[in-house]
Structures are given as structure tokens and as C-alpha cells.
Amino acid sequence: MLLLIKATTTSATRAYPSSPPLLLVSLSKPSFLSLSKSTFAFPRTSTTAGRHPSIYSSPKMSWLNKLGFGTRSTTESSVDSSIAQGPDDDLPAPGQQFAQFGAGCFWGVELAFQRVPGVTKTEVGYSQGYLHKPSYEDICTGTTNHSEVVRVQYDPKECTYDSLLDVFWARHDPTTLNRQGNDVGTQYRSGIYFYTPEQEKAAVESRDRQQKLLNRSIVTEILPAKKFYRAEEYHQQYLAKGGRFGFKQSPAKGCNDPIRCYG
């Protein structure tokens, strides 16, 4: 059933600068459009069972932008896209190197890398997309092409890149396209994003070895590392800080405790 509702509240007037519009509301699918106290909440394009309940922050673009009716100029969009598609220009600490992986929800993947001896820092974020400075809400629309990634800083004297690749393969199923378990969407795709020709070579060789062990084709993409956008602070070391249930999971080096994906 569809209802046409005339928006007459002060907040609706602010959202629509001209005369109050008619809102089309579907009663048969109440989850499609819901009005909150602060903003319009749009449905996610992927299933994220068990995700943090407060995943939505205030949108950086209006809901009209989301639907493609915004006022951003073509030039502005082009500039933003070129920045997002540029190389990761951050620098690791002296004597350290970066590695970047996408293997589904970044919470559990980060904890796995935190436990690796020789890994000195981990950050979760968004990369490989077309939107400059995306929010978590943005990447969950499925329209920005970002992947949830973990950027690993490691000491090559104590940790080899091959050892990081081993953790990557062990942590997820590289044969499921845009999906890891109940998490579905392009942001959950499998990917190795290299910083050097040496990393690229090692990644390809590692993928070929892994392929011989599996009965299904690997869909992991191997691409140059692009601009890394650090995710919101509550995502960082999420499981080590307690996850959604407050039960901290150990990031201690060499820890082999099973990782509870959502806490």
C-alpha cells in the first residue's frame, strides 16, 4: 500500500527549500524508508548481520545527492574521483612497509593481522572507490566501489610479506564474489592491493599456489594500492576493544584464540 503524505514539519521544510513536497511511503516495506530524529535513513544494499547498531553517522551528502539529484558539479566530481583513484600517498614509519588487504568485514581481518609478529600497526578503512573522503554510510550504498580494507604496517626484518599473504588466505573464502558469509556487497570483495612490484609478484605467485589447493576459482583482485581513507574511529581495533558485546579479544602476538567476527 502506498500513502502520499504532505510534509509540513519544520524539519521537512528545511530539507525541502521550496513548498512542502509529498512523501511517498510504502507500508508494505517499512524498512525501505524510515524517518529518524536527525536524518533520513536509507536501506543498505548488503546484508550485514551482527553489525554495530550505530553504523550511521550524519551523511556528508544530502539524500538527493544519494539518489543522483545533487548539485555537485561535473568538475568537482571528476576531481574527487581522481583523488580517490590516486595512489596511497601516506608513508609508513621509517624502516617499515605497508600492505593492504580486503577480505570481507574488516573487524576480524584487522585482529588477525594485529596478532602477527612484526606487524607494528593496523588501520581499517576504505579504498579502491571513486568518492573522495567517503563515510561508512557512503560505502554501504554500494555505489562508490570502495572495499573495506586493512592497511598493515610491518617490519620486513621481522615479518615477511608472504607471511601476511598466508594470514590473508586463511582468514576468508577467496572464491565467493562480493561476499563473505552473511556480509554481501562489493565492499566485502576479496583483494590484495600492492605497493611495490615485489609485492605484486608475490601476490600473484601466492594466488596461483592457493588456486591449486581449491576446487573453485579464486576471484581475488590484485591491484595497486589506492588512496586509503581511514574509517571512523569506532571501527579501529573494534574487536580488541570489545566489539558489540564488550568482550575484548586478544591482539597479542602469536595468539591463536578463535576470532568472533562481530564480538
ROMARTOR-630707 format. One line per field, with one value per residue: residue number from 1; residue in three letters; x, y, z of N, C-alpha, C, O in turn. Coordinates in steps of 0.02 Angstrom, whole numbers. Layout:
N
k <- c(NUM	...)
r <- c(ala	...)
n_u <- c(X	...)
n_v <- c(Y	...)
n_w <- c(Z	...)
ca_u <- c(X	...)
ca_v <- c(Y	...)
ca_w <- c(Z	...)
c_u <- c(X	...)
c_v <- c(Y	...)
c_w <- c(Z	...)
o_u <- c(X	...)
o_v <- c(Y	...)
o_w <- c(Z	...)
//
This chain:
263
k <- c(1	2	3	4	5	6	7	8	9	10	11	12	13	14	15	16	17	18	19	20	21	22	23	24	25	26	27	28	29	30	31	32	33	34	35	36	37	38	39	40	41	42	43	44	45	46	47	48	49	50	51	52	53	54	55	56	57	58	59	60	61	62	63	64	65	66	67	68	69	70	71	72	73	74	75	76	77	78	79	80	81	82	83	84	85	86	87	88	89	90	91	92	93	94	95	96	97	98	99	100	101	102	103	104	105	106	107	108	109	110	111	112	113	114	115	116	117	118	119	120	121	122	123	124	125	126	127	128	129	130	131	132	133	134	135	136	137	138	139	140	141	142	143	144	145	146	147	148	149	150	151	152	153	154	155	156	157	158	159	160	161	162	163	164	165	166	167	168	169	170	171	172	173	174	175	176	177	178	179	180	181	182	183	184	185	186	187	188	189	190	191	192	193	194	195	196	197	198	199	200	201	202	203	204	205	206	207	208	209	210	211	212	213	214	215	216	217	218	219	220	221	222	223	224	225	226	227	228	229	230	231	232	233	234	235	236	237	238	239	240	241	242	243	244	245	246	247	248	249	250	251	252	253	254	255	256	257	258	259	260	261	262	263)
r <- c(met	leu	leu	leu	ile	lys	ala	thr	thr	thr	ser	ala	thr	arg	ala	tyr	pro	ser	ser	pro	pro	leu	leu	leu	val	ser	leu	ser	lys	pro	ser	phe	leu	ser	leu	ser	lys	ser	thr	phe	ala	phe	pro	arg	thr	ser	thr	thr	ala	gly	arg	his	pro	ser	ile	tyr	ser	ser	pro	lys	met	ser	trp	leu	asn	lys	leu	gly	phe	gly	thr	arg	ser	thr	thr	glu	ser	ser	val	asp	ser	ser	ile	ala	gln	gly	pro	asp	asp	asp	leu	pro	ala	pro	gly	gln	gln	phe	ala	gln	phe	gly	ala	gly	cys	phe	trp	gly	val	glu	leu	ala	phe	gln	arg	val	pro	gly	val	thr	lys	thr	glu	val	gly	tyr	ser	gln	gly	tyr	leu	his	lys	pro	ser	tyr	glu	asp	ile	cys	thr	gly	thr	thr	asn	his	ser	glu	val	val	arg	val	gln	tyr	asp	pro	lys	glu	cys	thr	tyr	asp	ser	leu	leu	asp	val	phe	trp	ala	arg	his	asp	pro	thr	thr	leu	asn	arg	gln	gly	asn	asp	val	gly	thr	gln	tyr	arg	ser	gly	ile	tyr	phe	tyr	thr	pro	glu	gln	glu	lys	ala	ala	val	glu	ser	arg	asp	arg	gln	gln	lys	leu	leu	asn	arg	ser	ile	val	thr	glu	ile	leu	pro	ala	lys	lys	phe	tyr	arg	ala	glu	glu	tyr	his	gln	gln	tyr	leu	ala	lys	gly	gly	arg	phe	gly	phe	lys	gln	ser	pro	ala	lys	gly	cys	asn	asp	pro	ile	arg	cys	tyr	gly)
n_u <- c(43	26	55	25	101	91	224	244	313	436	566	552	528	651	724	671	684	588	410	319	341	268	279	319	270	295	193	200	332	410	542	609	608	636	600	705	757	854	894	868	856	925	904	1026	1128	1177	1188	1218	1231	1233	1306	1375	1259	1251	1287	1268	1321	1305	1256	1368	1326	1176	1014	965	1082	1123	1031	1067	1030	1094	1187	1319	1455	1510	1646	1693	1658	1738	1867	1867	1853	1972	2064	2027	2053	2187	2359	2402	2464	2514	2643	2739	2809	2984	3090	2988	2854	2708	2559	2410	2246	2090	1961	1826	1720	1805	1836	1867	1971	2068	2102	2161	2278	2336	2387	2499	2671	2791	2709	2673	2576	2402	2265	2095	1997	1938	1952	1998	1887	1776	1738	1786	1846	1752	1613	1564	1431	1419	1495	1421	1312	1340	1373	1493	1604	1702	1810	1810	1952	2107	2245	2408	2550	2715	2867	2990	3102	3064	2946	2883	2818	2756	2712	2609	2522	2487	2409	2305	2244	2203	2107	1986	1861	1914	1844	1716	1616	1610	1565	1564	1519	1376	1390	1363	1402	1489	1586	1638	1724	1857	2026	2195	2304	2434	2594	2718	2816	2873	2787	2673	2715	2737	2608	2534	2599	2572	2432	2418	2472	2382	2268	2286	2256	2122	1953	1874	1863	1971	1925	1991	2047	2193	2274	2350	2385	2273	2213	2198	2070	2046	1942	1798	1824	1770	1773	1905	2019	1913	1867	1967	1943	1825	1711	1535	1479	1560	1660	1823	1941	2094	2235	2362	2527	2551	2439	2315	2181	2010	1931	1797	1687	1603	1614)
n_v <- c(-60	112	275	447	577	738	841	939	981	1076	1026	955	1058	1121	1026	1029	1160	1229	1233	1125	953	801	650	489	344	177	57	-77	-112	-67	-49	11	151	258	377	465	550	636	624	560	388	273	115	-16	-91	-214	-366	-363	-445	-436	-321	-167	-74	65	114	217	377	556	603	648	696	759	678	689	696	565	498	538	664	777	932	936	984	930	946	953	824	748	787	744	607	577	598	501	388	393	351	276	393	404	382	248	214	249	125	35	-52	-44	-142	-198	-258	-332	-423	-457	-413	-291	-296	-424	-463	-365	-394	-519	-485	-400	-488	-542	-571	-443	-357	-191	-94	-72	-22	9	40	124	94	98	152	278	393	538	552	460	408	282	257	300	205	93	104	43	105	171	95	64	-37	-127	-118	-173	-89	-131	-104	-154	-230	-272	-344	-426	-482	-561	-521	-627	-701	-621	-634	-767	-760	-683	-769	-872	-814	-790	-834	-845	-870	-829	-712	-542	-565	-622	-742	-693	-563	-462	-382	-261	-200	-297	-375	-485	-442	-400	-272	-197	-116	-112	-174	-294	-340	-360	-464	-566	-580	-626	-748	-812	-819	-907	-1024	-1047	-1069	-1196	-1274	-1270	-1309	-1223	-1074	-938	-773	-662	-496	-418	-276	-111	-21	102	269	280	286	319	231	272	311	219	100	61	-61	-134	-262	-293	-195	-235	-258	-280	-336	-309	-395	-411	-458	-542	-457	-501	-543	-687	-750	-875	-886	-917	-807	-704	-644	-527	-490)
n_w <- c(0	-38	24	11	87	152	185	323	432	526	510	392	305	306	241	117	17	-58	-81	34	-1	-68	17	-29	37	74	141	140	140	261	300	200	191	320	444	548	700	664	529	361	344	242	154	166	43	61	157	326	447	622	633	702	799	784	654	566	531	529	368	235	119	50	48	-79	-154	-139	-217	-340	-380	-341	-322	-355	-455	-618	-636	-503	-458	-541	-501	-367	-389	-456	-355	-262	-336	-348	-301	-141	-39	87	210	277	442	473	405	397	309	203	184	104	121	71	138	163	303	393	529	593	511	535	669	654	586	679	770	715	727	708	642	657	660	629	527	489	344	194	21	-156	-216	-292	-231	-144	20	88	192	313	292	159	86	107	26	-90	-207	-225	-250	-158	-56	96	188	264	318	337	433	435	496	391	427	526	487	348	185	124	235	279	174	190	306	257	158	241	318	252	126	-32	-147	-160	-235	-200	-70	98	200	286	250	118	-33	-136	-59	18	-53	-107	-101	-146	-122	-188	-151	-207	-348	-309	-210	-288	-373	-279	-231	-342	-367	-247	-252	-361	-309	-206	-280	-332	-225	-208	-258	-326	-424	-388	-345	-308	-321	-383	-364	-386	-236	-185	-142	31	146	307	417	520	694	787	722	722	779	829	879	971	1063	1117	1041	996	1109	1215	1253	1256	1132	1116	1052	1057	1007	913	966	962	982	937	822	852	744	755	883)
ca_u <- c(0	65	22	55	98	116	273	228	352	492	624	540	536	723	750	647	684	529	349	322	327	232	323	291	289	270	176	216	403	426	613	641	618	615	620	733	755	907	908	836	896	912	922	1091	1123	1207	1168	1273	1206	1276	1346	1366	1194	1254	1333	1257	1337	1272	1279	1407	1290	1105	983	959	1146	1124	990	1093	1000	1129	1209	1391	1472	1548	1717	1706	1655	1797	1925	1861	1865	2043	2099	2011	2085	2260	2396	2406	2522	2537	2709	2747	2863	3050	3108	2927	2821	2636	2524	2339	2206	2018	1940	1762	1716	1874	1848	1903	2033	2117	2126	2206	2343	2364	2419	2558	2735	2821	2660	2680	2517	2348	2210	2044	1974	1905	1997	1980	1824	1777	1716	1837	1826	1688	1594	1541	1365	1429	1519	1370	1261	1359	1381	1557	1654	1753	1817	1832	2020	2151	2313	2454	2619	2754	2940	3012	3155	3032	2885	2886	2755	2725	2677	2547	2479	2461	2354	2251	2209	2173	2055	1923	1849	1929	1807	1648	1619	1575	1529	1596	1466	1315	1407	1357	1410	1555	1634	1664	1760	1925	2075	2263	2321	2507	2629	2780	2817	2890	2726	2630	2740	2725	2535	2514	2625	2535	2365	2423	2482	2319	2220	2298	2229	2050	1914	1837	1907	1983	1902	2029	2078	2261	2278	2391	2353	2249	2203	2170	2030	2039	1872	1779	1864	1743	1791	1975	2031	1846	1861	2013	1912	1768	1656	1469	1459	1605	1708	1884	1977	2165	2276	2431	2565	2550	2378	2278	2110	1963	1907	1725	1686	1570	1624)
ca_v <- c(0	173	334	511	617	805	858	1007	997	1123	990	940	1121	1133	978	1048	1233	1257	1214	1056	904	742	594	425	295	109	24	-148	-120	-12	-40	45	222	273	444	468	617	680	621	506	326	234	45	-37	-136	-278	-394	-359	-471	-428	-260	-119	-42	137	119	277	443	607	597	703	720	756	618	700	676	492	474	562	728	829	990	937	995	877	958	933	752	722	799	699	539	569	593	435	336	403	305	291	436	403	350	208	236	232	55	-6	-56	-51	-193	-181	-317	-332	-493	-456	-365	-277	-304	-486	-464	-325	-429	-571	-455	-373	-542	-566	-542	-400	-306	-137	-51	-89	26	-11	97	115	108	73	181	339	451	566	556	426	386	212	258	306	143	42	111	0	145	206	46	55	-100	-123	-144	-165	-69	-160	-80	-209	-226	-326	-383	-472	-509	-561	-509	-693	-721	-583	-666	-829	-740	-660	-826	-913	-776	-782	-876	-803	-894	-800	-645	-489	-594	-663	-763	-653	-496	-462	-317	-251	-178	-357	-416	-508	-404	-386	-207	-196	-53	-118	-230	-355	-363	-384	-529	-614	-590	-668	-815	-840	-836	-966	-1081	-1058	-1095	-1268	-1308	-1262	-1338	-1170	-1020	-881	-711	-608	-448	-397	-210	-64	12	169	313	247	330	288	226	305	287	161	40	44	-112	-144	-322	-289	-150	-267	-274	-256	-365	-287	-447	-397	-515	-527	-442	-519	-576	-760	-776	-918	-891	-906	-738	-695	-592	-465	-477)
ca_w <- c(0	-42	50	-4	148	143	237	348	491	517	484	322	267	297	193	51	18	-89	-45	61	-52	-47	30	-49	89	63	203	134	152	307	310	143	206	388	466	615	729	637	457	326	346	182	163	142	-14	78	220	374	510	680	630	756	791	769	598	526	556	489	299	210	61	61	20	-151	-182	-139	-271	-403	-399	-305	-361	-365	-525	-651	-622	-434	-454	-576	-459	-311	-412	-472	-291	-234	-377	-347	-258	-69	-31	156	217	338	485	446	410	394	244	204	144	108	103	80	147	198	358	414	601	607	472	570	728	631	570	741	806	678	750	658	622	706	661	583	522	442	305	130	-35	-223	-239	-332	-191	-100	90	100	259	313	260	88	53	114	-27	-146	-268	-227	-269	-107	-22	165	187	321	299	385	434	463	493	347	458	572	458	275	151	114	295	280	124	220	350	213	129	294	353	215	67	-91	-206	-160	-264	-164	-14	149	245	281	226	46	-64	-166	-9	51	-102	-91	-140	-123	-152	-179	-151	-245	-396	-273	-179	-341	-394	-225	-226	-398	-355	-191	-277	-403	-264	-171	-328	-339	-166	-205	-313	-358	-448	-344	-375	-277	-366	-364	-395	-349	-179	-200	-85	90	188	373	438	582	750	823	684	732	831	856	919	1028	1112	1149	996	1016	1173	1267	1270	1219	1103	1123	993	1075	955	916	995	916	1002	882	816	846	692	773	953)
c_u <- c(44	24	60	46	128	161	261	270	408	552	615	549	609	752	729	640	623	468	354	302	282	282	287	315	256	255	192	289	428	500	646	654	592	641	646	731	803	914	866	882	877	935	991	1081	1154	1182	1227	1249	1257	1317	1330	1301	1196	1300	1325	1277	1300	1299	1317	1375	1216	1076	971	1024	1148	1086	1012	1065	1034	1154	1284	1407	1511	1622	1736	1707	1716	1860	1925	1878	1939	2085	2089	2045	2160	2293	2392	2470	2544	2604	2712	2803	2930	3066	3049	2900	2746	2614	2450	2297	2132	1995	1875	1762	1784	1888	1890	1969	2087	2145	2174	2276	2375	2406	2484	2622	2767	2774	2659	2620	2465	2296	2159	2018	1943	1953	1968	1916	1833	1757	1771	1808	1758	1676	1574	1473	1371	1447	1467	1313	1277	1372	1450	1615	1710	1752	1836	1901	2055	2219	2360	2522	2660	2829	2965	3069	3127	2972	2890	2818	2718	2686	2611	2497	2449	2403	2293	2211	2172	2112	1988	1919	1860	1891	1737	1651	1577	1535	1576	1542	1403	1328	1410	1362	1480	1607	1666	1704	1830	1975	2142	2285	2394	2536	2692	2774	2833	2828	2678	2650	2725	2650	2511	2537	2588	2465	2367	2433	2417	2268	2226	2269	2153	2016	1873	1884	1912	1962	1938	2058	2146	2274	2325	2351	2334	2237	2168	2134	2017	1966	1861	1812	1835	1757	1862	1984	1966	1841	1907	1985	1849	1711	1589	1447	1505	1655	1771	1917	2051	2199	2349	2465	2566	2488	2339	2205	2065	1938	1832	1714	1656	1575	1591)
c_v <- c(62	231	396	556	685	824	930	1026	1045	1087	973	1001	1136	1086	996	1123	1264	1235	1142	1006	848	686	530	373	229	77	-50	-162	-64	0	0	118	236	342	440	540	665	679	566	445	284	162	31	-87	-203	-301	-393	-381	-461	-365	-214	-81	30	150	184	340	494	606	659	733	716	694	627	681	600	465	501	628	787	883	992	942	936	884	936	858	720	729	751	627	527	564	523	379	343	353	325	330	443	366	308	237	215	158	7	-7	-64	-112	-179	-239	-304	-404	-497	-404	-354	-287	-366	-490	-423	-362	-485	-543	-424	-425	-567	-533	-502	-348	-252	-90	-77	-34	-3	51	76	134	78	103	246	402	473	574	523	411	312	207	260	239	88	49	66	38	177	162	38	-16	-87	-156	-134	-145	-90	-126	-134	-197	-284	-368	-436	-508	-505	-546	-574	-716	-684	-612	-730	-814	-719	-719	-866	-880	-775	-832	-833	-824	-867	-727	-596	-516	-631	-680	-723	-582	-497	-391	-308	-230	-237	-402	-433	-471	-398	-323	-192	-126	-54	-174	-296	-384	-391	-454	-583	-630	-637	-740	-850	-860	-900	-1029	-1098	-1089	-1171	-1308	-1309	-1293	-1286	-1113	-964	-817	-650	-561	-428	-332	-165	-33	83	208	277	299	293	288	263	271	225	96	16	-4	-129	-205	-322	-244	-178	-285	-252	-282	-345	-339	-438	-461	-496	-513	-463	-557	-652	-790	-816	-926	-880	-835	-738	-633	-525	-451	-528)
c_w <- c(0	-14	28	57	136	201	259	407	474	486	411	279	256	244	122	49	-14	-49	-22	9	-25	-40	11	-1	75	129	201	146	197	315	255	158	277	408	537	639	694	562	426	327	286	191	137	87	0	145	268	442	565	681	689	747	771	711	559	562	513	419	277	147	78	30	-55	-186	-190	-199	-339	-425	-365	-352	-372	-439	-552	-637	-552	-427	-486	-534	-400	-331	-427	-408	-262	-271	-381	-300	-185	-57	42	159	280	381	455	458	405	322	255	164	153	82	115	83	184	253	389	488	616	571	508	630	709	617	632	777	774	705	693	630	676	710	611	584	474	405	239	73	-99	-250	-277	-293	-144	-30	104	173	255	280	184	55	58	63	-85	-210	-275	-247	-217	-79	50	168	254	294	355	378	468	454	451	375	505	542	382	245	138	175	302	230	151	266	309	186	182	325	317	158	4	-154	-210	-182	-224	-104	33	200	233	256	150	18	-90	-115	28	3	-78	-134	-106	-159	-137	-185	-193	-296	-361	-238	-231	-362	-342	-220	-281	-388	-299	-212	-318	-361	-229	-217	-336	-281	-165	-266	-350	-376	-397	-380	-347	-329	-338	-402	-355	-291	-198	-135	-29	132	254	395	503	642	783	786	700	791	867	901	979	1082	1143	1103	1022	1084	1230	1289	1227	1194	1098	1056	1004	1018	966	945	942	935	942	882	807	802	714	848	998)
o_u <- c(95	-36	122	-10	184	141	268	264	426	585	662	574	628	797	764	593	607	474	387	250	262	323	230	375	196	300	197	307	464	519	704	707	533	697	612	706	794	937	831	941	820	980	1013	1031	1157	1158	1281	1246	1316	1358	1277	1287	1147	1346	1370	1253	1267	1360	1301	1392	1196	1109	968	1023	1171	1106	979	1075	1004	1144	1311	1377	1540	1657	1787	1751	1743	1901	1976	1912	1965	2135	2136	2064	2194	2259	2380	2525	2588	2619	2689	2841	2932	3058	3058	2920	2723	2648	2430	2311	2113	2008	1868	1799	1818	1946	1942	2017	2145	2205	2224	2326	2437	2455	2520	2625	2770	2796	2646	2614	2483	2284	2176	2018	1924	1990	1920	1892	1889	1759	1800	1752	1712	1723	1567	1459	1335	1417	1467	1272	1233	1380	1464	1670	1761	1701	1874	1908	2035	2248	2352	2549	2643	2850	2960	3083	3160	2950	2901	2766	2657	2634	2562	2437	2391	2353	2237	2149	2117	2070	1936	1966	1819	1903	1701	1685	1517	1480	1622	1522	1378	1281	1453	1329	1526	1667	1716	1717	1859	1968	2146	2285	2412	2508	2717	2732	2808	2817	2645	2608	2703	2632	2471	2499	2574	2440	2323	2406	2400	2228	2176	2257	2123	2047	1840	1938	1862	1978	1918	2091	2154	2284	2340	2291	2375	2250	2115	2163	1982	1932	1908	1826	1873	1753	1877	1960	1965	1813	1890	2000	1822	1667	1586	1402	1492	1690	1771	1920	2068	2192	2392	2433	2580	2483	2331	2170	2080	1926	1806	1729	1680	1543	1596)
o_v <- c(64	236	396	571	691	823	976	1082	1053	1115	975	998	1161	1104	981	1150	1321	1221	1101	1015	849	674	519	358	225	69	-82	-219	-19	54	20	144	226	361	414	584	726	728	529	452	263	149	64	-122	-245	-261	-419	-341	-476	-356	-220	-58	56	191	204	354	475	608	715	787	672	661	577	654	574	414	488	648	841	881	1042	908	897	834	904	830	671	683	720	591	474	529	490	328	303	317	383	303	483	325	331	280	167	132	-54	34	-86	-131	-150	-266	-269	-443	-536	-355	-402	-285	-361	-518	-444	-362	-496	-574	-421	-409	-607	-471	-525	-300	-267	-51	-101	-3	-34	106	18	183	40	82	267	457	432	598	556	404	285	159	226	219	42	5	51	8	208	186	7	-50	-40	-215	-93	-180	-70	-121	-158	-158	-342	-423	-485	-559	-451	-557	-577	-748	-711	-615	-745	-850	-737	-719	-891	-913	-760	-868	-790	-797	-880	-686	-605	-493	-666	-638	-719	-545	-529	-346	-343	-241	-229	-460	-400	-467	-392	-321	-176	-82	-1	-218	-348	-444	-442	-499	-638	-687	-682	-787	-910	-913	-942	-1082	-1157	-1131	-1205	-1368	-1345	-1302	-1302	-1106	-945	-807	-593	-584	-421	-332	-179	-21	120	183	247	349	243	340	283	212	182	42	-44	9	-138	-201	-347	-253	-149	-324	-209	-254	-361	-330	-455	-511	-440	-553	-445	-598	-676	-852	-794	-970	-838	-805	-768	-577	-473	-404	-522)
o_w <- c(35	-28	26	76	111	259	220	432	415	442	372	223	203	206	74	79	2	11	-54	-24	33	-84	33	2	65	171	253	161	175	337	261	139	291	390	581	605	696	533	461	311	280	231	89	85	-45	186	252	489	557	725	720	691	744	715	523	617	465	410	297	125	116	-11	-91	-242	-241	-229	-390	-483	-360	-412	-395	-480	-515	-626	-542	-395	-460	-531	-384	-295	-411	-407	-241	-242	-414	-263	-168	-64	58	116	333	358	417	513	409	280	307	116	204	28	162	38	231	249	407	509	648	598	511	641	744	634	637	810	803	706	636	598	734	757	557	636	424	432	230	78	-98	-303	-291	-320	-108	-21	129	212	200	243	148	5	17	57	-126	-263	-326	-260	-233	-79	65	153	295	251	413	323	522	411	473	350	521	568	354	277	141	169	328	243	137	266	326	190	170	355	348	143	-11	-208	-258	-151	-214	-89	11	240	177	243	120	44	-70	-126	63	19	-35	-195	-44	-221	-80	-218	-213	-289	-382	-238	-219	-368	-359	-207	-268	-399	-302	-192	-312	-377	-222	-195	-346	-287	-125	-319	-400	-347	-366	-439	-359	-376	-278	-462	-297	-297	-224	-80	-38	153	256	391	537	640	804	816	693	846	928	956	1033	1141	1190	1122	1067	1115	1288	1340	1168	1230	1079	1009	964	985	1020	949	885	909	899	934	760	822	694	872	1059)
//
